Amino acid sequence: MFNLLKTLFGSSNTADLQSVIKEGAYLVDVRTPGEFASGSVKGAVNIPLDKLPSQLGKFKNRNNVVVFCRSGGRSAQAKALLNRNGFTNVINGGTWENVQRAADNL
């Protein structure tokens, strides 16, 4: 069961998340523009989940990508979509607050 959850939601290891953020990961908030405007992680870009298929070019040549949202559900879908399109360096950061905490603790 844990492996299934890890596959769906990515690593929950905060150290892994902090490490890729420290290395300059591409931080992608997949919430709506309105949600993004209400607060997000410093340096993150907003690519809503429904726009992701048309924005795949923005992920090329990125060493690491961290996707996140409000609850972790949309970011799990974003990670799966990116994986299906050949991007294997994607971490589901879960909630934007989780990613913010990891970034704050560097």
GULOBA-348639 format. One line per field, with one value per atom (N, C-alpha, C, CB): chain; residue in one letter; x, y, z; atom name; residue number from 1. Coordinates in Angstrom, 3 decimals, padded with zeros to 6 digits. Glycine has a CB too. Layout:
chain = A,...
res = a,...
X = X,...
Y = Y,...
Z = Z,...
atom = CA,...
n = NUM,...
! end
This chain:
chain = A,A,A,A,A,A,A,A,A,A,A,A,A,A,A,A,A,A,A,A,A,A,A,A,A,A,A,A,A,A,A,A,A,A,A,A,A,A,A,A,A,A,A,A,A,A,A,A,A,A,A,A,A,A,A,A,A,A,A,A,A,A,A,A,A,A,A,A,A,A,A,A,A,A,A,A,A,A,A,A,A,A,A,A,A,A,A,A,A,A,A,A,A,A,A,A,A,A,A,A,A,A,A,A,A,A,A,A,A,A,A,A,A,A,A,A,A,A,A,A,A,A,A,A,A,A,A,A,A,A,A,A,A,A,A,A,A,A,A,A,A,A,A,A,A,A,A,A,A,A,A,A,A,A,A,A,A,A,A,A,A,A,A,A,A,A,A,A,A,A,A,A,A,A,A,A,A,A,A,A,A,A,A,A,A,A,A,A,A,A,A,A,A,A,A,A,A,A,A,A,A,A,A,A,A,A,A,A,A,A,A,A,A,A,A,A,A,A,A,A,A,A,A,A,A,A,A,A,A,A,A,A,A,A,A,A,A,A,A,A,A,A,A,A,A,A,A,A,A,A,A,A,A,A,A,A,A,A,A,A,A,A,A,A,A,A,A,A,A,A,A,A,A,A,A,A,A,A,A,A,A,A,A,A,A,A,A,A,A,A,A,A,A,A,A,A,A,A,A,A,A,A,A,A,A,A,A,A,A,A,A,A,A,A,A,A,A,A,A,A,A,A,A,A,A,A,A,A,A,A,A,A,A,A,A,A,A,A,A,A,A,A,A,A,A,A,A,A,A,A,A,A,A,A,A,A,A,A,A,A,A,A,A,A,A,A,A,A,A,A,A,A,A,A,A,A,A,A,A,A,A,A,A,A,A,A,A,A,A,A,A,A,A,A,A,A,A,A,A,A,A,A,A,A,A,A,A,A,A,A,A,A,A,A,A,A,A,A,A,A,A,A,A,A
res = m,m,m,m,f,f,f,f,n,n,n,n,l,l,l,l,l,l,l,l,k,k,k,k,t,t,t,t,l,l,l,l,f,f,f,f,g,g,g,g,s,s,s,s,s,s,s,s,n,n,n,n,t,t,t,t,a,a,a,a,d,d,d,d,l,l,l,l,q,q,q,q,s,s,s,s,v,v,v,v,i,i,i,i,k,k,k,k,e,e,e,e,g,g,g,g,a,a,a,a,y,y,y,y,l,l,l,l,v,v,v,v,d,d,d,d,v,v,v,v,r,r,r,r,t,t,t,t,p,p,p,p,g,g,g,g,e,e,e,e,f,f,f,f,a,a,a,a,s,s,s,s,g,g,g,g,s,s,s,s,v,v,v,v,k,k,k,k,g,g,g,g,a,a,a,a,v,v,v,v,n,n,n,n,i,i,i,i,p,p,p,p,l,l,l,l,d,d,d,d,k,k,k,k,l,l,l,l,p,p,p,p,s,s,s,s,q,q,q,q,l,l,l,l,g,g,g,g,k,k,k,k,f,f,f,f,k,k,k,k,n,n,n,n,r,r,r,r,n,n,n,n,n,n,n,n,v,v,v,v,v,v,v,v,v,v,v,v,f,f,f,f,c,c,c,c,r,r,r,r,s,s,s,s,g,g,g,g,g,g,g,g,r,r,r,r,s,s,s,s,a,a,a,a,q,q,q,q,a,a,a,a,k,k,k,k,a,a,a,a,l,l,l,l,l,l,l,l,n,n,n,n,r,r,r,r,n,n,n,n,g,g,g,g,f,f,f,f,t,t,t,t,n,n,n,n,v,v,v,v,i,i,i,i,n,n,n,n,g,g,g,g,g,g,g,g,t,t,t,t,w,w,w,w,e,e,e,e,n,n,n,n,v,v,v,v,q,q,q,q,r,r,r,r,a,a,a,a,a,a,a,a,d,d,d,d,n,n,n,n,l,l,l,l
X = 000.820,000.000,000.863,-000.932,001.936,002.819,003.407,003.948,003.845,004.432,003.420,004.963,002.153,001.112,000.954,-000.228,000.898,000.776,001.996,000.580,003.175,004.398,004.386,005.654,003.902,003.802,002.829,003.362,001.681,000.672,001.088,-000.637,001.612,001.856,003.318,001.290,004.211,005.628,006.186,005.856,007.430,008.100,007.540,009.605,007.281,006.831,008.011,005.731,009.195,010.388,010.737,011.558,010.621,010.882,012.314,010.589,013.250,014.656,014.840,015.556,014.156,014.234,013.679,013.469,012.560,011.922,012.832,010.557,013.379,014.290,015.512,014.723,016.027,017.219,016.984,017.657,015.870,015.622,015.283,014.486,014.623,014.347,015.659,013.400,016.548,017.849,018.648,018.645,018.489,019.198,018.542,019.272,017.483,016.859,015.750,017.877,014.997,013.880,012.899,013.142,012.270,011.212,009.960,010.994,009.486,008.340,007.075,008.537,006.137,004.936,003.683,004.916,002.955,001.676,000.598,001.411,-000.101,-001.080,-002.509,-001.017,-002.657,-003.976,-004.449,-003.947,-005.669,-006.223,-005.483,-007.755,-005.546,-004.921,-005.425,-005.161,-006.711,-007.249,-006.653,-008.752,-006.516,-005.902,-004.440,-006.011,-003.743,-002.328,-002.166,-001.746,-003.064,-002.982,-003.184,-004.015,-003.866,-004.120,-002.921,-005.321,-001.882,-000.667,-000.061,-000.950,001.266,001.965,003.408,001.894,004.204,005.609,006.406,006.155,007.299,008.136,008.921,009.102,008.859,009.577,008.806,010.840,007.621,006.831,006.139,005.789,005.891,005.104,003.734,005.821,002.740,001.391,001.067,000.366,000.918,000.442,-000.716,001.591,-001.956,-003.109,-003.163,-004.403,-003.655,-003.699,-004.331,-004.458,-005.421,-006.106,-005.302,-007.467,-004.296,-003.447,-002.149,-003.127,-001.873,-000.607,-000.299,-000.613,-001.264,-000.934,-000.399,-002.154,-000.845,-000.379,000.894,-001.470,001.394,002.569,003.764,002.216,003.753,004.802,006.195,004.503,006.280,007.575,008.300,007.393,007.550,008.156,008.909,007.081,008.728,009.359,010.624,008.387,010.895,012.085,013.339,012.050,014.357,015.670,015.636,016.231,014.662,014.599,015.187,013.110,016.111,016.714,015.698,017.889,014.943,013.916,012.699,014.442,011.536,010.273,009.511,009.434,008.952,008.090,006.729,008.681,005.698,004.334,003.584,003.615,002.672,001.909,000.604,002.717,-000.305,-001.637,-002.207,-002.590,-003.503,-004.137,-004.122,-005.563,-004.424,-004.541,-003.608,-005.951,-002.995,-002.140,-002.788,-001.766,-004.090,-004.797,-004.457,-006.274,-004.544,-004.226,-002.748,-004.621,-001.910,-000.477,-000.164,000.354,-000.911,-000.736,-001.108,-001.603,-002.195,-002.592,-001.546,-003.965,-001.011,000.013,001.263,000.368,001.684,002.864,002.632,003.194,001.462,001.147,001.157,-000.221,000.571,000.545,001.965,-000.302,002.776,004.158,004.940,004.853,004.752,005.422,005.031,005.084,003.733,003.262,003.892,001.736,004.297,004.897,006.423,004.392,006.983,008.423,009.227,008.932,008.572,009.282,009.335,008.592,010.503,010.646,011.215,011.528,011.558,012.205,011.200,013.328,009.986,008.893,008.591,007.626,008.484,008.109,006.772,009.214,005.866,004.611,004.889,003.435,004.927,005.183,003.976,005.659,002.813,001.592,000.999,001.867,000.766,000.159,001.190,-000.509,000.705,001.647,002.263,000.939,001.526,002.059,003.203,000.949,003.078,004.133,005.414,003.679,005.269,006.433,007.019,006.044,006.154,006.619,007.436,005.431,006.943,007.686,009.038,006.895,009.084,010.365,011.332,010.153,010.818,011.665,012.125,010.893,011.245,011.590,012.651,010.359,012.735,013.669,015.011,013.062,015.311,016.623,017.717,016.616
Y = -001.199,000.000,001.262,-000.001,001.250,002.421,002.710,002.207,001.670,001.891,002.501,000.576,002.083,002.661,004.145,001.919,004.476,005.884,006.681,006.013,006.100,006.795,007.035,005.979,006.044,006.198,007.310,004.883,007.334,008.346,009.742,007.975,009.825,011.131,011.529,011.165,010.630,010.964,010.787,012.394,011.124,010.982,011.975,011.172,011.497,012.402,012.818,011.746,012.420,012.713,014.197,011.831,014.910,016.354,016.644,016.963,015.778,015.996,015.958,014.935,015.023,014.955,016.229,013.727,016.684,017.890,019.097,018.110,019.213,020.325,020.278,020.297,019.099,018.945,019.436,017.488,019.031,019.454,020.940,018.629,021.473,022.911,023.680,023.288,023.213,023.861,023.841,023.173,022.777,022.643,023.446,021.183,024.187,025.038,024.391,025.512,023.506,022.840,023.862,021.885,023.473,024.259,024.023,023.867,025.043,024.933,025.334,025.813,024.398,024.622,024.421,023.682,025.508,025.498,025.218,026.870,024.091,023.691,024.092,022.184,024.988,025.492,026.528,026.106,026.999,028.027,029.353,028.205,030.266,031.575,032.311,032.430,032.185,032.832,032.267,032.690,030.942,030.310,030.733,028.773,030.737,031.131,032.564,030.996,033.449,034.859,035.044,035.678,034.098,034.227,033.814,033.396,033.290,032.910,031.658,032.712,031.655,030.489,030.540,030.424,029.638,029.545,030.580,028.110,031.276,032.268,031.605,032.941,032.216,031.705,030.694,031.092,030.316,029.325,029.970,028.668,029.153,029.581,028.913,029.221,029.542,029.003,028.439,030.082,027.118,026.443,025.568,025.595,026.068,025.290,023.910,026.049,022.941,021.563,021.448,020.703,022.171,022.048,022.654,022.714,023.461,024.057,023.277,025.502,022.343,021.615,020.938,020.586,020.238,019.565,020.509,018.861,021.751,022.695,023.429,023.708,023.152,023.849,022.920,024.540,021.742,020.758,021.262,019.490,022.159,022.701,023.418,023.644,023.920,024.636,023.700,025.387,022.398,021.428,020.818,020.336,021.083,020.525,021.140,020.768,020.316,020.728,021.209,021.818,020.776,021.088,019.898,021.387,020.167,019.069,018.404,019.577,019.197,018.668,019.568,018.547,018.949,019.677,019.281,019.366,020.273,020.020,020.608,020.636,019.757,020.217,020.184,019.344,021.127,021.196,021.924,021.886,021.810,022.409,022.688,021.479,022.578,022.844,021.627,023.304,020.440,019.247,018.109,018.752,018.202,017.123,016.309,016.215,016.475,015.714,016.153,015.833,017.441,017.948,017.778,019.431,017.916,017.740,016.275,018.218,015.341,013.922,013.700,013.012,014.337,014.230,014.875,014.887,016.008,016.696,015.839,018.056,015.225,014.352,013.186,013.820,012.574,011.447,011.882,010.844,013.037,013.552,013.821,014.841,014.445,014.732,013.438,015.630,012.468,011.170,010.493,010.255,010.523,009.918,010.585,010.009,011.837,012.573,012.571,013.995,011.658,011.447,012.221,011.780,012.960,013.707,012.853,015.083,012.335,011.412,012.083,010.257,013.332,014.067,014.927,014.943,014.403,015.172,014.655,015.099,015.579,015.247,015.919,015.700,015.158,015.734,016.288,014.665,017.605,018.241,018.260,019.632,017.861,017.880,019.274,017.385,019.769,021.089,022.194,021.225,023.365,024.477,024.851,025.706,024.657,024.958,024.007,024.874,022.746,021.766,022.178,020.364,022.602,023.029,024.305,023.263,025.201,026.426,026.122,027.319,025.185,024.793,024.227,023.765,023.381,022.796,023.880,021.763,024.843,025.949,026.837,026.802,027.067,027.920,027.303,028.209,025.976,025.277,024.985,023.996,025.638,025.412,026.111,025.900
Z = 000.000,000.000,000.000,001.206,000.817,000.866,-000.507,001.889,-001.224,-002.555,-003.510,-003.134,-003.401,-004.242,-003.928,-004.042,-002.639,-002.258,-002.693,-000.750,-002.542,-002.957,-004.468,-002.551,-005.219,-006.670,-007.034,-007.320,-006.360,-006.662,-006.213,-006.011,-005.005,-004.416,-004.350,-003.061,-004.728,-004.701,-003.304,-005.186,-003.183,-001.907,-000.904,-002.066,000.281,001.323,002.194,002.175,001.799,002.560,002.427,002.091,003.531,003.523,003.127,004.894,003.524,003.169,001.652,003.842,000.969,-000.491,-001.113,-001.019,-000.612,-001.118,-000.896,-000.438,000.291,000.580,-000.323,002.049,-000.549,-001.380,-002.806,-001.400,-003.413,-004.797,-004.878,-005.408,-003.851,-003.842,-003.740,-002.670,-002.873,-002.699,-003.998,-001.582,-004.779,-006.049,-007.175,-006.441,-006.849,-007.852,-008.647,-008.778,-008.031,-008.725,-009.298,-007.763,-010.386,-011.009,-010.181,-012.530,-009.480,-008.581,-009.324,-007.319,-009.428,-010.230,-009.386,-011.447,-009.208,-008.498,-009.543,-007.732,-009.406,-010.430,-010.061,-010.648,-009.080,-008.710,-009.732,-007.290,-009.552,-010.439,-010.219,-010.191,-011.190,-011.000,-009.755,-012.219,-009.451,-008.257,-006.979,-008.223,-006.920,-005.754,-005.632,-005.848,-006.760,-006.783,-006.281,-008.213,-006.703,-006.310,-004.812,-007.071,-004.175,-002.742,-001.894,-002.358,-002.531,-001.820,-002.395,-000.353,-002.521,-003.030,-002.548,-004.581,-003.045,-002.678,-003.474,-002.930,-002.789,-003.457,-004.595,-002.444,-005.764,-006.927,-007.758,-006.486,-007.297,-008.033,-009.229,-007.108,-010.240,-011.390,-011.290,-012.744,-011.883,-011.869,-013.241,-011.461,-013.289,-014.493,-014.039,-015.209,-014.165,-013.703,-014.358,-013.991,-013.607,-014.084,-015.462,-013.106,-015.712,-016.999,-018.154,-016.921,-017.853,-018.889,-019.089,-018.534,-018.210,-018.232,-019.569,-017.153,-020.192,-021.459,-022.534,-021.989,-022.544,-023.568,-023.152,-023.873,-021.956,-021.436,-021.209,-020.141,-021.799,-021.546,-021.922,-022.306,-022.883,-023.286,-022.157,-024.438,-021.203,-020.071,-019.125,-019.295,-019.283,-018.391,-018.971,-018.061,-020.237,-020.879,-020.269,-022.408,-020.152,-019.638,-018.191,-020.504,-017.436,-015.998,-015.243,-015.527,-014.331,-013.566,-012.660,-012.738,-011.927,-011.035,-011.090,-009.586,-010.943,-010.958,-009.693,-012.267,-009.003,-007.853,-008.185,-006.524,-008.202,-008.440,-007.123,-009.515,-006.943,-005.704,-005.934,-004.604,-004.956,-005.081,-003.693,-005.883,-003.542,-002.252,-001.339,-002.461,-001.906,-001.059,-001.459,-001.088,-002.628,-003.120,-004.225,-001.990,-004.424,-005.457,-006.871,-005.250,-007.119,-008.466,-008.773,-008.598,-007.760,-008.015,-008.327,-006.801,-007.738,-008.084,-009.548,-007.160,-009.994,-011.399,-012.306,-011.622,-011.877,-012.675,-012.801,-012.048,-011.691,-011.724,-012.687,-010.302,-012.612,-013.497,-014.960,-013.135,-015.252,-016.622,-017.124,-016.697,-016.298,-016.699,-016.881,-015.656,-015.986,-016.134,-017.439,-014.952,-017.781,-019.038,-020.255,-019.132,-020.096,-021.203,-021.151,-021.204,-020.377,-020.383,-019.347,-021.696,-018.483,-017.446,-016.184,-017.164,-015.872,-014.747,-013.504,-015.142,-013.609,-012.526,-011.756,-013.080,-011.569,-010.974,-009.570,-011.860,-008.634,-007.262,-006.965,-006.238,-006.391,-005.913,-004.521,-005.896,-004.415,-003.128,-002.220,-003.337,-002.735,-001.935,-001.896,-000.515,-000.694,-000.555,-000.745,000.810,-001.122,-001.293,000.053,-001.924,001.136,002.456,002.811,003.509,002.402,002.636,001.908,002.178,000.658,-000.125,000.487,-001.620,000.938,001.583,002.840,001.935,003.659,004.876,004.520,005.695,003.490,003.080,002.616,001.959,001.862,001.361,002.517,000.310,003.480,004.625,005.515,005.445,005.519,006.409,005.772,006.872,004.677,004.036,004.802,002.580
atom = N,CA,C,CB,N,CA,C,CB,N,CA,C,CB,N,CA,C,CB,N,CA,C,CB,N,CA,C,CB,N,CA,C,CB,N,CA,C,CB,N,CA,C,CB,N,CA,C,CB,N,CA,C,CB,N,CA,C,CB,N,CA,C,CB,N,CA,C,CB,N,CA,C,CB,N,CA,C,CB,N,CA,C,CB,N,CA,C,CB,N,CA,C,CB,N,CA,C,CB,N,CA,C,CB,N,CA,C,CB,N,CA,C,CB,N,CA,C,CB,N,CA,C,CB,N,CA,C,CB,N,CA,C,CB,N,CA,C,CB,N,CA,C,CB,N,CA,C,CB,N,CA,C,CB,N,CA,C,CB,N,CA,C,CB,N,CA,C,CB,N,CA,C,CB,N,CA,C,CB,N,CA,C,CB,N,CA,C,CB,N,CA,C,CB,N,CA,C,CB,N,CA,C,CB,N,CA,C,CB,N,CA,C,CB,N,CA,C,CB,N,CA,C,CB,N,CA,C,CB,N,CA,C,CB,N,CA,C,CB,N,CA,C,CB,N,CA,C,CB,N,CA,C,CB,N,CA,C,CB,N,CA,C,CB,N,CA,C,CB,N,CA,C,CB,N,CA,C,CB,N,CA,C,CB,N,CA,C,CB,N,CA,C,CB,N,CA,C,CB,N,CA,C,CB,N,CA,C,CB,N,CA,C,CB,N,CA,C,CB,N,CA,C,CB,N,CA,C,CB,N,CA,C,CB,N,CA,C,CB,N,CA,C,CB,N,CA,C,CB,N,CA,C,CB,N,CA,C,CB,N,CA,C,CB,N,CA,C,CB,N,CA,C,CB,N,CA,C,CB,N,CA,C,CB,N,CA,C,CB,N,CA,C,CB,N,CA,C,CB,N,CA,C,CB,N,CA,C,CB,N,CA,C,CB,N,CA,C,CB,N,CA,C,CB,N,CA,C,CB,N,CA,C,CB,N,CA,C,CB,N,CA,C,CB,N,CA,C,CB,N,CA,C,CB,N,CA,C,CB,N,CA,C,CB,N,CA,C,CB,N,CA,C,CB,N,CA,C,CB,N,CA,C,CB,N,CA,C,CB,N,CA,C,CB,N,CA,C,CB,N,CA,C,CB,N,CA,C,CB,N,CA,C,CB,N,CA,C,CB,N,CA,C,CB,N,CA,C,CB
n = 1,1,1,1,2,2,2,2,3,3,3,3,4,4,4,4,5,5,5,5,6,6,6,6,7,7,7,7,8,8,8,8,9,9,9,9,10,10,10,10,11,11,11,11,12,12,12,12,13,13,13,13,14,14,14,14,15,15,15,15,16,16,16,16,17,17,17,17,18,18,18,18,19,19,19,19,20,20,20,20,21,21,21,21,22,22,22,22,23,23,23,23,24,24,24,24,25,25,25,25,26,26,26,26,27,27,27,27,28,28,28,28,29,29,29,29,30,30,30,30,31,31,31,31,32,32,32,32,33,33,33,33,34,34,34,34,35,35,35,35,36,36,36,36,37,37,37,37,38,38,38,38,39,39,39,39,40,40,40,40,41,41,41,41,42,42,42,42,43,43,43,43,44,44,44,44,45,45,45,45,46,46,46,46,47,47,47,47,48,48,48,48,49,49,49,49,50,50,50,50,51,51,51,51,52,52,52,52,53,53,53,53,54,54,54,54,55,55,55,55,56,56,56,56,57,57,57,57,58,58,58,58,59,59,59,59,60,60,60,60,61,61,61,61,62,62,62,62,63,63,63,63,64,64,64,64,65,65,65,65,66,66,66,66,67,67,67,67,68,68,68,68,69,69,69,69,70,70,70,70,71,71,71,71,72,72,72,72,73,73,73,73,74,74,74,74,75,75,75,75,76,76,76,76,77,77,77,77,78,78,78,78,79,79,79,79,80,80,80,80,81,81,81,81,82,82,82,82,83,83,83,83,84,84,84,84,85,85,85,85,86,86,86,86,87,87,87,87,88,88,88,88,89,89,89,89,90,90,90,90,91,91,91,91,92,92,92,92,93,93,93,93,94,94,94,94,95,95,95,95,96,96,96,96,97,97,97,97,98,98,98,98,99,99,99,99,100,100,100,100,101,101,101,101,102,102,102,102,103,103,103,103,104,104,104,104,105,105,105,105,106,106,106,106
! end
